[in-house]
Amino acid sequence: DSGGVQKEAYWFGVPCVTLRDETEWVDTVESGWNVLAGTEAAQIMKAVKQAQPGSKVHNAYGDGQAAERIVNLFSSV
């Protein structure tokens, strides 16, 4: 996987256990939605058993209203 599942799990509010020691999606780990379990079987099982939803998923890219704000800004000029 290219890492997309980690981000998709975050967006859908599903806990994720990543079988790696690092990730490009640090925000998913920091928010508690993603656990880096490495590749050792015992660590993976521990992470799976402890997987819990993290804090509320927030949209790191804004609220989806950027286009409307831009139009309003240009309309007022």
Gaussian input, Z-matrix of N, CA and C with variables (Angstrom, degrees):
# hf/3-21g

backbone

0 1
 N
 C     1     B1
 C     2     B2     1     A1
 N     3     B3     2     A2     1     D1
 C     4     B4     3     A3     2     D2
 C     5     B5     4     A4     3     D3
 N     6     B6     5     A5     4     D4
 C     7     B7     6     A6     5     D5
 C     8     B8     7     A7     6     D6
 N     9     B9     8     A8     7     D7
 C    10    B10     9     A9     8     D8
 C    11    B11    10    A10     9     D9
 N    12    B12    11    A11    10    D10
 C    13    B13    12    A12    11    D11
 C    14    B14    13    A13    12    D12
 N    15    B15    14    A14    13    D13
 C    16    B16    15    A15    14    D14
 C    17    B17    16    A16    15    D15
 N    18    B18    17    A17    16    D16
 C    19    B19    18    A18    17    D17
 C    20    B20    19    A19    18    D18
 N    21    B21    20    A20    19    D19
 C    22    B22    21    A21    20    D20
 C    23    B23    22    A22    21    D21
 N    24    B24    23    A23    22    D22
 C    25    B25    24    A24    23    D23
 C    26    B26    25    A25    24    D24
 N    27    B27    26    A26    25    D25
 C    28    B28    27    A27    26    D26
 C    29    B29    28    A28    27    D27
 N    30    B30    29    A29    28    D28
 C    31    B31    30    A30    29    D29
 C    32    B32    31    A31    30    D30
 N    33    B33    32    A32    31    D31
 C    34    B34    33    A33    32    D32
 C    35    B35    34    A34    33    D33
 N    36    B36    35    A35    34    D34
 C    37    B37    36    A36    35    D35
 C    38    B38    37    A37    36    D36
 N    39    B39    38    A38    37    D37
 C    40    B40    39    A39    38    D38
 C    41    B41    40    A40    39    D39
 N    42    B42    41    A41    40    D40
 C    43    B43    42    A42    41    D41
 C    44    B44    43    A43    42    D42
 N    45    B45    44    A44    43    D43
 C    46    B46    45    A45    44    D44
 C    47    B47    46    A46    45    D45
 N    48    B48    47    A47    46    D46
 C    49    B49    48    A48    47    D47
 C    50    B50    49    A49    48    D48
 N    51    B51    50    A50    49    D49
 C    52    B52    51    A51    50    D50
 C    53    B53    52    A52    51    D51
 N    54    B54    53    A53    52    D52
 C    55    B55    54    A54    53    D53
 C    56    B56    55    A55    54    D54
 N    57    B57    56    A56    55    D55
 C    58    B58    57    A57    56    D56
 C    59    B59    58    A58    57    D57
 N    60    B60    59    A59    58    D58
 C    61    B61    60    A60    59    D59
 C    62    B62    61    A61    60    D60
 N    63    B63    62    A62    61    D61
 C    64    B64    63    A63    62    D62
 C    65    B65    64    A64    63    D63
 N    66    B66    65    A65    64    D64
 C    67    B67    66    A66    65    D65
 C    68    B68    67    A67    66    D66
 N    69    B69    68    A68    67    D67
 C    70    B70    69    A69    68    D68
 C    71    B71    70    A70    69    D69
 N    72    B72    71    A71    70    D70
 C    73    B73    72    A72    71    D71
 C    74    B74    73    A73    72    D72
 N    75    B75    74    A74    73    D73
 C    76    B76    75    A75    74    D74
 C    77    B77    76    A76    75    D75
 N    78    B78    77    A77    76    D76
 C    79    B79    78    A78    77    D77
 C    80    B80    79    A79    78    D78
 N    81    B81    80    A80    79    D79
 C    82    B82    81    A81    80    D80
 C    83    B83    82    A82    81    D81
 N    84    B84    83    A83    82    D82
 C    85    B85    84    A84    83    D83
 C    86    B86    85    A85    84    D84
 N    87    B87    86    A86    85    D85
 C    88    B88    87    A87    86    D86
 C    89    B89    88    A88    87    D87
 N    90    B90    89    A89    88    D88
 C    91    B91    90    A90    89    D89
 C    92    B92    91    A91    90    D90
 N    93    B93    92    A92    91    D91
 C    94    B94    93    A93    92    D92
 C    95    B95    94    A94    93    D93
 N    96    B96    95    A95    94    D94
 C    97    B97    96    A96    95    D95
 C    98    B98    97    A97    96    D96
 N    99    B99    98    A98    97    D97
 C   100   B100    99    A99    98    D98
 C   101   B101   100   A100    99    D99
 N   102   B102   101   A101   100   D100
 C   103   B103   102   A102   101   D101
 C   104   B104   103   A103   102   D102
 N   105   B105   104   A104   103   D103
 C   106   B106   105   A105   104   D104
 C   107   B107   106   A106   105   D105
 N   108   B108   107   A107   106   D106
 C   109   B109   108   A108   107   D107
 C   110   B110   109   A109   108   D108
 N   111   B111   110   A110   109   D109
 C   112   B112   111   A111   110   D110
 C   113   B113   112   A112   111   D111
 N   114   B114   113   A113   112   D112
 C   115   B115   114   A114   113   D113
 C   116   B116   115   A115   114   D114
 N   117   B117   116   A116   115   D115
 C   118   B118   117   A117   116   D116
 C   119   B119   118   A118   117   D117
 N   120   B120   119   A119   118   D118
 C   121   B121   120   A120   119   D119
 C   122   B122   121   A121   120   D120
 N   123   B123   122   A122   121   D121
 C   124   B124   123   A123   122   D122
 C   125   B125   124   A124   123   D123
 N   126   B126   125   A125   124   D124
 C   127   B127   126   A126   125   D125
 C   128   B128   127   A127   126   D126
 N   129   B129   128   A128   127   D127
 C   130   B130   129   A129   128   D128
 C   131   B131   130   A130   129   D129
 N   132   B132   131   A131   130   D130
 C   133   B133   132   A132   131   D131
 C   134   B134   133   A133   132   D132
 N   135   B135   134   A134   133   D133
 C   136   B136   135   A135   134   D134
 C   137   B137   136   A136   135   D135
 N   138   B138   137   A137   136   D136
 C   139   B139   138   A138   137   D137
 C   140   B140   139   A139   138   D138
 N   141   B141   140   A140   139   D139
 C   142   B142   141   A141   140   D140
 C   143   B143   142   A142   141   D141
 N   144   B144   143   A143   142   D142
 C   145   B145   144   A144   143   D143
 C   146   B146   145   A145   144   D144
 N   147   B147   146   A146   145   D145
 C   148   B148   147   A147   146   D146
 C   149   B149   148   A148   147   D147
 N   150   B150   149   A149   148   D148
 C   151   B151   150   A150   149   D149
 C   152   B152   151   A151   150   D150
 N   153   B153   152   A152   151   D151
 C   154   B154   153   A153   152   D152
 C   155   B155   154   A154   153   D153
 N   156   B156   155   A155   154   D154
 C   157   B157   156   A156   155   D155
 C   158   B158   157   A157   156   D156
 N   159   B159   158   A158   157   D157
 C   160   B160   159   A159   158   D158
 C   161   B161   160   A160   159   D159
 N   162   B162   161   A161   160   D160
 C   163   B163   162   A162   161   D161
 C   164   B164   163   A163   162   D162
 N   165   B165   164   A164   163   D163
 C   166   B166   165   A165   164   D164
 C   167   B167   166   A166   165   D165
 N   168   B168   167   A167   166   D166
 C   169   B169   168   A168   167   D167
 C   170   B170   169   A169   168   D168
 N   171   B171   170   A170   169   D169
 C   172   B172   171   A171   170   D170
 C   173   B173   172   A172   171   D171
 N   174   B174   173   A173   172   D172
 C   175   B175   174   A174   173   D173
 C   176   B176   175   A175   174   D174
 N   177   B177   176   A176   175   D175
 C   178   B178   177   A177   176   D176
 C   179   B179   178   A178   177   D177
 N   180   B180   179   A179   178   D178
 C   181   B181   180   A180   179   D179
 C   182   B182   181   A181   180   D180
 N   183   B183   182   A182   181   D181
 C   184   B184   183   A183   182   D182
 C   185   B185   184   A184   183   D183
 N   186   B186   185   A185   184   D184
 C   187   B187   186   A186   185   D185
 C   188   B188   187   A187   186   D186
 N   189   B189   188   A188   187   D187
 C   190   B190   189   A189   188   D188
 C   191   B191   190   A190   189   D189
 N   192   B192   191   A191   190   D190
 C   193   B193   192   A192   191   D191
 C   194   B194   193   A193   192   D192
 N   195   B195   194   A194   193   D193
 C   196   B196   195   A195   194   D194
 C   197   B197   196   A196   195   D195
 N   198   B198   197   A197   196   D196
 C   199   B199   198   A198   197   D197
 C   200   B200   199   A199   198   D198
 N   201   B201   200   A200   199   D199
 C   202   B202   201   A201   200   D200
 C   203   B203   202   A202   201   D201
 N   204   B204   203   A203   202   D202
 C   205   B205   204   A204   203   D203
 C   206   B206   205   A205   204   D204
 N   207   B207   206   A206   205   D205
 C   208   B208   207   A207   206   D206
 C   209   B209   208   A208   207   D207
 N   210   B210   209   A209   208   D208
 C   211   B211   210   A210   209   D209
 C   212   B212   211   A211   210   D210
 N   213   B213   212   A212   211   D211
 C   214   B214   213   A213   212   D212
 C   215   B215   214   A214   213   D213
 N   216   B216   215   A215   214   D214
 C   217   B217   216   A216   215   D215
 C   218   B218   217   A217   216   D216
 N   219   B219   218   A218   217   D217
 C   220   B220   219   A219   218   D218
 C   221   B221   220   A220   219   D219
 N   222   B222   221   A221   220   D220
 C   223   B223   222   A222   221   D221
 C   224   B224   223   A223   222   D222
 N   225   B225   224   A224   223   D223
 C   226   B226   225   A225   224   D224
 C   227   B227   226   A226   225   D225
 N   228   B228   227   A227   226   D226
 C   229   B229   228   A228   227   D227
 C   230   B230   229   A229   228   D228

   B1=1.4570
   B2=1.5225
   B3=1.2876
   B4=1.4624
   B5=1.5184
   B6=1.3048
   B7=1.4564
   B8=1.5106
   B9=1.3132
   B10=1.4554
   B11=1.5164
   B12=1.3221
   B13=1.4599
   B14=1.5236
   B15=1.3173
   B16=1.4602
   B17=1.5224
   B18=1.3073
   B19=1.4578
   B20=1.5236
   B21=1.3256
   B22=1.4632
   B23=1.5262
   B24=1.3188
   B25=1.4629
   B26=1.5249
   B27=1.3149
   B28=1.4673
   B29=1.5222
   B30=1.3355
   B31=1.4711
   B32=1.5238
   B33=1.3431
   B34=1.4590
   B35=1.5223
   B36=1.3340
   B37=1.4573
   B38=1.5134
   B39=1.3300
   B40=1.4604
   B41=1.5286
   B42=1.3295
   B43=1.4637
   B44=1.5295
   B45=1.3196
   B46=1.4601
   B47=1.5260
   B48=1.3056
   B49=1.4637
   B50=1.5206
   B51=1.3259
   B52=1.4597
   B53=1.5194
   B54=1.3126
   B55=1.4621
   B56=1.5186
   B57=1.2994
   B58=1.4665
   B59=1.5232
   B60=1.3358
   B61=1.4606
   B62=1.5181
   B63=1.3215
   B64=1.4657
   B65=1.5210
   B66=1.3228
   B67=1.4549
   B68=1.5191
   B69=1.3060
   B70=1.4566
   B71=1.5252
   B72=1.3174
   B73=1.4656
   B74=1.5224
   B75=1.3069
   B76=1.4635
   B77=1.5276
   B78=1.3294
   B79=1.4641
   B80=1.5259
   B81=1.3274
   B82=1.4619
   B83=1.5267
   B84=1.3178
   B85=1.4674
   B86=1.5241
   B87=1.3283
   B88=1.4646
   B89=1.5231
   B90=1.3182
   B91=1.4633
   B92=1.5282
   B93=1.3299
   B94=1.4562
   B95=1.5143
   B96=1.3292
   B97=1.4635
   B98=1.5252
   B99=1.2980
   B100=1.4596
   B101=1.5225
   B102=1.3221
   B103=1.4606
   B104=1.5178
   B105=1.3224
   B106=1.4648
   B107=1.5237
   B108=1.3224
   B109=1.4598
   B110=1.5189
   B111=1.3190
   B112=1.4509
   B113=1.5197
   B114=1.3273
   B115=1.4690
   B116=1.5293
   B117=1.3134
   B118=1.4670
   B119=1.5240
   B120=1.3272
   B121=1.4655
   B122=1.5278
   B123=1.3211
   B124=1.4678
   B125=1.5271
   B126=1.3176
   B127=1.4714
   B128=1.5257
   B129=1.3224
   B130=1.4676
   B131=1.5264
   B132=1.3237
   B133=1.4656
   B134=1.5224
   B135=1.3162
   B136=1.4655
   B137=1.5286
   B138=1.3150
   B139=1.4675
   B140=1.5244
   B141=1.3273
   B142=1.4698
   B143=1.5263
   B144=1.3161
   B145=1.4640
   B146=1.5240
   B147=1.3259
   B148=1.4624
   B149=1.5248
   B150=1.3096
   B151=1.4683
   B152=1.5238
   B153=1.3029
   B154=1.4576
   B155=1.5176
   B156=1.3217
   B157=1.4714
   B158=1.5194
   B159=1.3073
   B160=1.4544
   B161=1.5080
   B162=1.3028
   B163=1.4518
   B164=1.5210
   B165=1.2968
   B166=1.4638
   B167=1.5263
   B168=1.3225
   B169=1.4606
   B170=1.5197
   B171=1.3005
   B172=1.4615
   B173=1.5207
   B174=1.2895
   B175=1.4561
   B176=1.5210
   B177=1.3032
   B178=1.4630
   B179=1.5181
   B180=1.3265
   B181=1.4637
   B182=1.5204
   B183=1.3110
   B184=1.4589
   B185=1.5121
   B186=1.3221
   B187=1.4620
   B188=1.5221
   B189=1.3280
   B190=1.4532
   B191=1.5129
   B192=1.3153
   B193=1.4614
   B194=1.5250
   B195=1.3176
   B196=1.4708
   B197=1.5227
   B198=1.3259
   B199=1.4714
   B200=1.5203
   B201=1.3124
   B202=1.4669
   B203=1.5272
   B204=1.3179
   B205=1.4694
   B206=1.5282
   B207=1.3161
   B208=1.4686
   B209=1.5203
   B210=1.3238
   B211=1.4670
   B212=1.5224
   B213=1.3132
   B214=1.4658
   B215=1.5209
   B216=1.3129
   B217=1.4591
   B218=1.5214
   B219=1.3215
   B220=1.4678
   B221=1.5262
   B222=1.3170
   B223=1.4680
   B224=1.5193
   B225=1.3258
   B226=1.4670
   B227=1.5208
   B228=1.3147
   B229=1.4731
   B230=1.5056
   A1=108.50
   A2=115.46
   A3=120.88
   A4=112.16
   A5=117.51
   A6=120.55
   A7=111.96
   A8=116.79
   A9=120.33
   A10=113.99
   A11=117.55
   A12=120.68
   A13=110.45
   A14=117.48
   A15=120.39
   A16=110.81
   A17=116.53
   A18=121.37
   A19=110.54
   A20=117.40
   A21=120.61
   A22=110.83
   A23=117.14
   A24=120.35
   A25=109.78
   A26=116.41
   A27=121.61
   A28=110.72
   A29=117.09
   A30=120.95
   A31=111.82
   A32=117.14
   A33=120.38
   A34=112.64
   A35=117.55
   A36=121.16
   A37=113.76
   A38=116.48
   A39=121.87
   A40=108.55
   A41=118.02
   A42=119.31
   A43=110.98
   A44=116.37
   A45=121.80
   A46=109.56
   A47=116.22
   A48=122.19
   A49=106.28
   A50=115.94
   A51=121.86
   A52=109.57
   A53=116.37
   A54=121.50
   A55=110.12
   A56=113.84
   A57=122.77
   A58=107.71
   A59=115.97
   A60=121.15
   A61=112.45
   A62=116.91
   A63=121.22
   A64=108.73
   A65=115.31
   A66=120.24
   A67=109.85
   A68=115.12
   A69=120.77
   A70=109.74
   A71=117.37
   A72=123.13
   A73=110.06
   A74=116.41
   A75=122.79
   A76=111.26
   A77=117.18
   A78=120.06
   A79=112.08
   A80=117.81
   A81=119.99
   A82=111.06
   A83=116.92
   A84=121.64
   A85=109.52
   A86=116.43
   A87=120.92
   A88=112.18
   A89=117.20
   A90=120.48
   A91=112.45
   A92=117.00
   A93=120.80
   A94=115.41
   A95=117.75
   A96=120.47
   A97=112.32
   A98=118.07
   A99=122.31
   A100=108.59
   A101=116.33
   A102=121.98
   A103=108.01
   A104=116.07
   A105=120.79
   A106=107.58
   A107=116.89
   A108=121.22
   A109=113.73
   A110=118.17
   A111=119.27
   A112=110.82
   A113=115.93
   A114=119.63
   A115=113.87
   A116=117.10
   A117=120.59
   A118=109.57
   A119=116.58
   A120=121.69
   A121=112.66
   A122=117.36
   A123=120.39
   A124=111.25
   A125=117.01
   A126=120.92
   A127=111.06
   A128=116.05
   A129=120.10
   A130=109.72
   A131=117.44
   A132=120.85
   A133=111.24
   A134=116.97
   A135=121.08
   A136=110.14
   A137=116.88
   A138=121.21
   A139=111.09
   A140=116.90
   A141=120.61
   A142=110.27
   A143=117.18
   A144=121.03
   A145=111.91
   A146=117.27
   A147=121.17
   A148=113.35
   A149=117.62
   A150=120.64
   A151=110.35
   A152=115.67
   A153=123.41
   A154=108.42
   A155=117.05
   A156=117.89
   A157=110.22
   A158=115.76
   A159=121.29
   A160=111.56
   A161=115.44
   A162=120.75
   A163=109.36
   A164=116.08
   A165=120.66
   A166=109.92
   A167=115.47
   A168=120.15
   A169=108.29
   A170=116.28
   A171=119.99
   A172=107.98
   A173=115.75
   A174=120.43
   A175=108.71
   A176=116.42
   A177=121.48
   A178=112.28
   A179=116.14
   A180=120.11
   A181=112.34
   A182=117.53
   A183=120.50
   A184=111.60
   A185=114.80
   A186=119.88
   A187=113.94
   A188=117.64
   A189=120.87
   A190=114.18
   A191=117.40
   A192=121.34
   A193=112.88
   A194=118.05
   A195=121.41
   A196=112.11
   A197=117.93
   A198=120.67
   A199=110.72
   A200=116.79
   A201=120.71
   A202=110.89
   A203=117.04
   A204=120.46
   A205=111.36
   A206=116.79
   A207=120.75
   A208=110.35
   A209=116.95
   A210=120.78
   A211=109.90
   A212=117.46
   A213=120.80
   A214=111.50
   A215=116.66
   A216=120.80
   A217=110.69
   A218=117.21
   A219=120.27
   A220=112.08
   A221=116.88
   A222=120.40
   A223=111.81
   A224=116.21
   A225=119.65
   A226=113.11
   A227=118.03
   A228=121.70
   A229=110.28
   D1=144.48
   D2=-179.18
   D3=-80.70
   D4=-0.80
   D5=-176.96
   D6=106.51
   D7=-7.85
   D8=-177.83
   D9=-62.06
   D10=-33.66
   D11=-179.40
   D12=-62.28
   D13=-36.66
   D14=179.00
   D15=-59.59
   D16=-46.28
   D17=-178.65
   D18=-71.30
   D19=-40.30
   D20=179.06
   D21=-63.22
   D22=-41.32
   D23=177.77
   D24=-60.47
   D25=-42.49
   D26=177.78
   D27=-58.70
   D28=-49.76
   D29=-177.99
   D30=-62.89
   D31=-33.55
   D32=-179.04
   D33=-90.21
   D34=0.88
   D35=177.80
   D36=71.40
   D37=29.91
   D38=-179.33
   D39=-108.12
   D40=125.98
   D41=178.01
   D42=-57.82
   D43=146.24
   D44=-177.11
   D45=-130.18
   D46=136.60
   D47=172.60
   D48=-113.73
   D49=117.85
   D50=-177.25
   D51=-100.70
   D52=126.72
   D53=-177.42
   D54=-87.40
   D55=60.09
   D56=178.39
   D57=-147.73
   D58=168.68
   D59=176.77
   D60=-97.28
   D61=-9.88
   D62=179.28
   D63=-149.11
   D64=163.83
   D65=179.41
   D66=-148.17
   D67=153.09
   D68=174.60
   D69=-79.24
   D70=-19.09
   D71=-176.68
   D72=-98.22
   D73=62.53
   D74=-177.08
   D75=-57.15
   D76=-35.13
   D77=-178.81
   D78=-60.20
   D79=-31.28
   D80=179.85
   D81=-70.84
   D82=-31.85
   D83=177.41
   D84=-75.62
   D85=-45.96
   D86=-178.31
   D87=-61.35
   D88=-31.79
   D89=-179.33
   D90=-84.79
   D91=-6.76
   D92=176.99
   D93=90.58
   D94=2.98
   D95=-178.53
   D96=-85.95
   D97=-16.79
   D98=-175.13
   D99=-131.69
   D100=133.62
   D101=178.00
   D102=-117.61
   D103=130.18
   D104=175.91
   D105=-87.42
   D106=113.14
   D107=-173.25
   D108=-102.19
   D109=-9.65
   D110=-176.06
   D111=73.98
   D112=-154.23
   D113=-176.77
   D114=-122.44
   D115=3.18
   D116=178.31
   D117=-81.22
   D118=131.78
   D119=-175.63
   D120=-54.94
   D121=-43.70
   D122=-177.70
   D123=-63.39
   D124=-41.40
   D125=179.06
   D126=-67.21
   D127=-38.21
   D128=178.94
   D129=-63.95
   D130=-47.41
   D131=179.97
   D132=-61.88
   D133=-40.98
   D134=178.24
   D135=-61.96
   D136=-44.95
   D137=-179.20
   D138=-64.22
   D139=-41.04
   D140=179.85
   D141=-63.87
   D142=-43.29
   D143=-179.17
   D144=-66.54
   D145=-30.34
   D146=-177.22
   D147=-95.37
   D148=-2.71
   D149=-176.04
   D150=-60.92
   D151=120.98
   D152=178.62
   D153=-135.64
   D154=150.31
   D155=174.80
   D156=-58.67
   D157=143.75
   D158=179.16
   D159=-86.63
   D160=-153.97
   D161=178.00
   D162=-66.84
   D163=171.27
   D164=179.95
   D165=-55.08
   D166=133.97
   D167=177.78
   D168=-67.69
   D169=126.82
   D170=176.31
   D171=-116.99
   D172=152.14
   D173=-179.45
   D174=-86.28
   D175=105.71
   D176=-178.81
   D177=-68.52
   D178=-11.24
   D179=-177.11
   D180=-104.35
   D181=12.37
   D182=178.31
   D183=108.22
   D184=-166.47
   D185=-175.06
   D186=-107.95
   D187=8.85
   D188=178.64
   D189=83.60
   D190=6.58
   D191=-176.63
   D192=-108.56
   D193=14.68
   D194=-176.49
   D195=-60.04
   D196=-44.99
   D197=-178.04
   D198=-60.69
   D199=-43.15
   D200=179.33
   D201=-62.90
   D202=-42.12
   D203=178.60
   D204=-63.63
   D205=-40.09
   D206=179.56
   D207=-64.89
   D208=-45.03
   D209=178.33
   D210=-60.56
   D211=-45.31
   D212=179.23
   D213=-62.12
   D214=-39.56
   D215=179.07
   D216=-63.28
   D217=-48.37
   D218=-179.75
   D219=-68.40
   D220=-31.10
   D221=179.01
   D222=-68.61
   D223=-27.43
   D224=-177.91
   D225=-87.53
   D226=-3.52
   D227=-178.51
   D228=-86.93

